[in-house]
Amino acid sequence: MERGPLIKILAEMKGTIKELDLILVGDSKPVEIRNVVDVEDVRSNKVIKIVTRQNFIWIDPEHVAVAYQVRTDGH
């Protein structure tokens, strides 16, 4: 997955109750991300650093096969 759209989605999650599920290449069980506090594009390591209330998470966007989030507009 391209890093730009993923960073935008994560940045829009800051301070909200939105959750994001990511499926990594070669896996079928999603990784759930919620309670996002901060997002940092660490280009030198090709990763995205996500700070949640519970964890620090580092994701290589090249390994993300699918990202999905429940719509909040009721559709």
Secondary structure, DSSP 8 states (H G I E B T S, - for coil): --HHHHHHHHHHHTTS--EEEEEETT--S-EEEESEEEEEEEGGGTEEEEEESS-EEEE-GGGEEEEE---SS--
